[in-house]
Amino acid sequence: MSSPILVLTTFPDIDTAQRMSREMVQAKLAACVNIAAAGQSIYMWEGKIFQETEHIAIIKTTDKCYPELESYIKTQHPYELPEIISTPITNGSKDYLDWLMNDLTNELTTKTTS
């Protein structure tokens, strides 16, 4: 049985965030993606501290979709090592979670029977 999860990733610009989010939803890798306003990320990379403007994406999907979603992000993302973090959704609006699960489960059924 599939369970709902949230996946977080960041993008260097709004155009990339919008394009990849749209592709994730069209491919049924995600039911919904929220793109937050630009914010600052501070991190260490190859021994140097960086501060960059990024857009965070909050991706609503399922654990069954996760492997394909992760693969998509890794291959399409402009970063060498994109942030990809997943956490289970343990509580939420039943109606919303039912919609999320039905939206992606219907696509999984279609993919496996085609």
HELIX and SHEET records of a PDB file:
HELIX    1   1 ILE A   14  GLN A   26  1                                  13    
HELIX    2   2 TYR A   66  GLN A   76  1                                  11    
HELIX    3   3 LYS A   94  THR A  113  1                                  20    
SHEET    1   A 4 CYS A  32  ILE A  35  0                                        
SHEET    2   A 4 LYS A  48  THR A  62 -1                                        
SHEET    3   A 4 PRO A   4  PHE A  11 -1                                        
SHEET    4   A 4 ILE A  85  PRO A  88 -1                                        
SHEET    1   B 3 CYS A  32  ILE A  35  0                                        
SHEET    2   B 3 LYS A  48  THR A  62 -1                                        
SHEET    3   B 3 GLY A  39  TRP A  45 -1                                        
END                                                                             
